[in-house]
Amino acid sequence: MSKKEREVMDDQIQDQVMTADNSVELGFWGNFTNIFANPRRTFESLDKRPTWLMPMLILILVTVITTQIAFPILMKAQMEMLRNNPNIAPEQLQVIEQHMSEGVATQRIVTVVSQVIGTPLVFYLLLSFIFYFIGSVILGGDATFKKVLSVFSWSSCILILASLVSFPLILIKESMQVSISPALLLSDDSVGTTLHTLLSKFDFFTIWFLAVFASGFAAIYKFSTAKAYITVGVLWGIWITLSTTLADVFSRFGM
């Protein structure tokens, strides 16, 4: 065997070792830390052994705890929204405010139940199904729904970090309208305007979450990175358009 042939063989062995090392299955902490530091490694692990439950449970737990602590601020925001609604008569508004004041404990329970049930069904399962449908049916890719749900669920760890960062800001500003976005450049008086609503959609953590998910979407479907990013970007653009145009409707559901 010539020297050149031995060098080629050594390179091939090295590539095989690196590939085997990169595709190793990771445990919970391995997936959790790598989703922030090296998402591709997490997705390579999930492609071999998809899991989804733990990130979902953590996000729900963080959402429930932070919402309950900030519940007085949430109630204040809802009251303010009702007072600014010209379609509600003063007498009717007085009755609604009285009911809301007397039923705080019940509303806390309803909020917890809606978050525990609604978050898995709407945020995780429905959105994962939409991306599974687009990836498998429209774009002709090959991946299981469990893999799409797994990538979506682990990508949502970015939103767990977002909740932990934004929560102190909510308490300090005593406002639920907090986002790490260009909307921070606007005055408090602009809250509720179309411009503020639009700019708040470009939240740093939302963009980070979508970028990570797009990488995972590309990994499990074996799509090019550009194809995955364009797909996720187009859907995000549609969501921004709808949620900005129908802001009043979505605000009633806390979206």
C-alpha positions in Angstrom: 0.0 0.0 0.0 1.4 3.4 -1.0 1.8 6.3 1.3 -1.1 8.2 -0.4 -3.4 5.2 -0.1 -2.6 5.0 3.7 -3.4 8.7 4.1 -6.7 8.3 2.3 -7.6 5.3 4.5 -6.6 7.2 7.7 -8.9 10.1 6.7 -11.8 7.8 6.0 -11.3 6.2 9.5 -11.1 9.6 11.1 -14.3 10.7 9.3 -16.1 7.5 10.5 -15.0 8.1 14.1 -16.2 11.7 14.0 -19.5 10.7 12.5 -20.0 8.0 15.1 -19.2 10.5 17.9 -21.5 13.2 16.5 -24.5 10.9 16.2 -24.3 9.5 19.7 -27.5 9.4 21.6 -27.7 12.0 24.3 -29.6 11.9 27.6 -31.8 14.7 29.0 -28.9 17.0 30.1 -27.0 16.4 26.9 -30.0 17.4 24.8 -30.8 20.3 27.1 -27.4 21.9 27.1 -26.7 21.2 23.4 -30.0 22.7 22.3 -28.5 26.1 23.3 -24.8 25.4 22.5 -24.9 23.0 19.6 -28.5 22.3 18.4 -27.4 20.1 15.5 -25.9 17.5 17.9 -29.2 17.4 19.9 -31.2 16.9 16.6 -28.8 14.1 15.5 -29.6 12.4 18.8 -33.3 13.0 18.5 -33.2 11.6 14.9 -32.1 8.3 16.4 -34.2 8.4 19.6 -36.9 11.1 19.6 -38.2 12.3 22.9 -40.6 15.2 23.7 -42.2 15.0 27.1 -39.7 16.6 29.5 -39.2 19.9 27.7 -43.0 20.2 27.3 -43.6 19.6 31.0 -40.9 22.1 32.0 -42.3 24.8 29.8 -45.8 24.2 31.1 -44.5 24.3 34.7 -42.6 27.5 34.1 -45.6 29.1 32.4 -48.0 28.2 35.2 -45.7 29.4 38.0 -44.8 32.7 36.3 -48.4 33.4 35.3 -49.7 32.7 38.9 -47.1 35.0 40.4 -47.8 37.8 37.8 -51.6 37.2 38.0 -52.4 40.6 39.6 -50.7 42.2 36.6 -52.6 40.0 34.2 -55.9 41.0 35.8 -55.0 44.6 35.7 -54.2 44.4 32.0 -57.5 42.6 31.3 -59.4 45.3 33.3 -57.6 48.0 31.3 -58.5 46.3 28.0 -62.2 46.2 29.0 -62.2 49.8 30.1 -60.8 50.8 26.7 -63.5 48.9 24.8 -66.1 51.4 23.5 -68.6 48.7 23.0 -69.0 48.0 26.7 -71.5 50.2 28.5 -70.4 51.7 31.9 -73.1 49.8 33.8 -72.0 46.5 32.1 -68.4 47.3 32.8 -69.1 47.8 36.4 -70.8 44.4 36.7 -67.9 42.7 34.8 -65.3 44.3 37.1 -67.3 43.2 40.2 -67.4 39.6 38.9 -63.7 39.6 38.1 -62.8 41.0 41.6 -65.0 38.4 43.4 -63.8 35.5 41.2 -60.1 35.8 41.3 -59.5 32.3 42.9 -61.7 30.7 40.2 -59.9 32.6 37.4 -56.6 31.4 38.7 -57.8 27.8 38.6 -59.3 28.3 35.1 -56.0 29.8 33.9 -54.0 26.9 35.2 -56.3 24.3 33.6 -56.3 26.1 30.3 -52.5 26.3 30.3 -52.0 22.7 31.3 -54.5 21.5 28.6 -54.1 24.1 26.0 -50.4 24.3 25.8 -49.8 20.7 24.8 -52.8 20.6 22.5 -52.5 23.9 20.7 -48.9 24.9 21.0 -47.2 21.5 20.7 -49.5 19.0 19.0 -51.2 21.4 16.5 -48.2 23.3 15.5 -46.1 20.1 15.2 -48.8 18.6 13.0 -48.8 21.6 10.7 -45.1 21.3 10.2 -45.4 17.5 9.8 -48.0 18.0 7.2 -46.0 20.6 5.3 -42.7 18.6 5.6 -44.2 15.2 4.7 -47.1 16.1 2.3 -46.3 19.4 0.7 -42.5 19.2 0.6 -42.4 15.4 0.1 -40.0 14.7 3.0 -39.8 11.6 5.1 -40.0 11.8 8.9 -42.4 10.6 11.5 -44.7 12.9 13.5 -42.9 11.9 16.7 -39.7 13.2 15.3 -41.3 16.6 14.3 -42.9 16.8 17.8 -39.5 15.9 19.4 -37.7 18.7 17.5 -40.4 21.2 18.2 -40.5 20.3 21.9 -36.7 20.5 22.4 -36.6 23.7 20.4 -39.1 25.2 22.9 -36.4 25.1 25.5 -35.4 28.5 24.1 -38.8 29.8 25.2 -38.2 28.5 28.7 -35.2 30.7 28.8 -37.3 33.5 27.4 -39.8 33.2 30.2 -37.1 33.3 32.8 -35.6 36.4 31.3 -38.8 38.3 30.6 -40.5 37.4 34.0 -38.4 39.9 36.1 -39.1 42.6 33.5 -42.9 41.9 33.8 -42.7 42.4 37.5 -40.6 45.5 37.3 -42.7 47.2 34.5 -45.9 45.8 36.0 -47.0 45.0 32.4 -47.5 41.8 30.4 -46.4 43.7 27.3 -42.7 42.7 27.6 -40.6 41.5 24.7 -37.0 41.7 23.7 -37.8 43.3 20.4 -37.7 46.6 18.5 -40.9 47.5 20.4 -38.7 48.4 23.3 -37.7 51.5 21.4 -41.3 52.8 21.4 -42.9 54.7 24.3 -45.3 53.1 26.7 -48.1 55.1 25.2 -47.7 53.1 21.9 -48.7 49.8 23.6 -51.8 48.4 21.8 -51.0 50.2 18.5 -50.5 48.3 15.3 -46.9 49.4 15.1 -46.1 48.2 18.6 -47.9 44.9 18.0 -46.0 44.4 14.8 -42.6 45.2 16.2 -43.2 43.0 19.3 -43.5 40.0 17.0 -39.8 40.3 16.2 -38.8 39.1 19.7 -35.2 37.9 20.0 -36.1 34.7 21.7 -38.9 33.9 19.2 -36.4 34.3 16.3 -33.9 32.2 18.1 -36.5 29.5 18.7 -37.6 29.5 15.1 -34.0 29.3 13.9 -33.2 26.4 16.1 -36.4 24.6 15.1 -35.6 25.2 11.4 -32.3 23.5 11.9 -34.0 20.5 13.5 -36.6 20.5 10.7 -33.8 20.3 8.1 -32.0 17.6 10.1 -34.9 15.1 10.5 -36.2 15.6 6.9 -32.8 15.8 5.4 -33.8 19.1 3.7 -31.3 21.8 2.9 -30.9 24.5 5.5 -32.2 27.1 3.1 -35.3 25.1 2.4 -36.1 24.6 6.0 -35.5 28.2 6.9 -37.7 29.5 4.1 -40.5 27.2 5.1 -40.4 28.2 8.7 -39.9 31.9 7.7 -43.0 31.9 5.4 -45.2 30.3 8.1 -43.9 32.9 10.6 -44.7 35.7 8.2 -48.2 34.4 7.8 -48.6 34.3 11.6 -47.3 37.8 12.0 -49.7 39.1 9.4 -52.7 37.3 11.0 -51.9 38.1 14.6 -51.2 41.8 13.8 -54.3 42.2 11.7 -56.5 40.4 14.2 -54.7 41.6 17.3 -58.0 42.5 19.1 -59.3 38.9 18.6 -56.1 37.2 19.6 -55.7 39.4 22.7 -58.9 37.9 24.1 -57.1 34.5 24.2 -53.9 35.9 25.7 -52.0 35.5 22.4 
